[in-house]
Amino acid sequence: MAIAKLNWPSEPCLAIYRRIFFARYNEILPIQSGFFEERRDLYNLYPLLVHVRLFGGSYVGSIDHILSRFGQ
């Protein structure tokens, strides 16, 4: 089930669709309690690393925050 959620970091980027997206997703495949608090940042880590490589250092702060939260 976790693999299906790996594409989430790119899905809710547009805030206008966020609520609709997650409500419908939850109907099809329920979101476990604590998902956002525990895993969302980890799933965002790879796309952030790609953005650093492609677009430069403005994403490094977000990466540092995630790494410090989960240990370095």
Buried (B, 14 or more C-beta within 10 A) or exposed (E): EEEEBEEBBEEBEEEEEEEEBBEEBEEEEEEEEEBEEEBBBBBBBEBBEEBBEEEEEEBEEBBEEBEEEEEE
